[in-house]
C-alpha cells in the first residue's frame, strides 16, 4: 500500500513537473521503501530512544529456537526496563511493521523487514572494532552477494571508492617523505591486508562468471587493478623508508638519531614543548627570491669545497725507479733453495714454527706457502727448487690451532709438525 501522505511530502523537495518514478537515483529507494521503513523506524528520534529500540529488537530476534514471544515473556525478559517505556517501544515496532502481533495466539514475532534490518545491523556491529571497518564491511557485502549469485554493482562501486581512497592516502604519505606518516600508512596497509586479499579472491570469481553484465565486469576489473596497486605499496613503503634511513643524522656516539628525537618530541604534551624551544629559534630575514637548492649548493662550496682546494697539495712526488721483476724472482729463488736445503736434512718431526720462521713476515709467509706443496702431484711434475720441495719425503700435519710466536713480525702461526715419511 502506498503512503500518499509521504508521497506528497516527498514531492515538495522537487521542482514542479518532476515524476519521481522517472529519477534513476530515487526509484530504487522508492521500490525498497517497505524495507527501508524498518530502518527509518529504528533510527528516528534521539540517540537514547534508538539504542533502546535496537536493544529490544535484537533481544527478541536472538531467540532462534522459539522466535515467538508472549507479552508475559517479554515483560519477564525485559524486567529491567520501565513497563510503560517497554510498552511504548513495542507499540511503535508493531505500528511500523517490525513486529507482527498474532491475535489468534496472542504472540509477537519479528517481521521479514525486521529480520532484514537485524541481519544488516548485526553485520555492521561485527565490524565495529576493526581498524578499517568500512573496507571489511563492504567486502563482506560483496562476498555475500557473490556467494548467492546477486552481485550488487553499488556495493562494488563502494569497494572501488574505498580502495581508491586508501591508495590516494598511501601515495600522499610517500610523497610527504615523512617517516611517521609512512609508518602509519604501512601499519594501516597491514591492517587491511586481509580484506584486500579476500577481495582479490572474490573479484577473481566475479570476473570469471560469464553471466554478469558488462558494467559489473568493468567495475570488477577496476577493483582488481586498484587491489594490485595497493599490494605493490609494501615495496614502495620499504624503499622510501630505506632512503629516509640513509639520511638520518646520528647524534655523536649516543646511538640516537634525528628520528628518535622527533619521535620523542611527538610524544610530549604541548605544555612541555615551549620551554624546550628557549634559545633554539632566532628571527632572521628569509628572502623570497632565493631558493633552498641554490643556497645549499653555494653553502656546500663555501664551507667544504673551497677549504678542500686550499688544503689540497698539488706537488708531484719525485720519480722512483720501479724494481726489476727479475731481481724479485731471483730473490724468491734463493729463498726457495735455502728452504729446500734446510728441509732436506730433516730426520725428526719438528714444529712448523721452527721450520718456517724466517727473518721477517714476508719470508715466513713465503716459506709457509712452499710447505703446503709437500707431496703435491702437480708441483712434483715441475722442475726447480719448488718441485724439489714437493718431492721431499716429508708430510705436513696441521691441528687447526694457533701457536704463539711473536718473533720477526709474526704473532701466531698454525700449530703442527713437519714429519719424515
Order of alpha helices (4+ residues) and beta strands (2+ residues): alpha-alpha-alpha-alpha-beta-alpha-alpha-beta-beta-alpha-alpha-alpha-alpha-alpha-alpha-alpha-alpha-alpha-alpha-alpha-beta-alpha-alpha-alpha-alpha-beta-beta
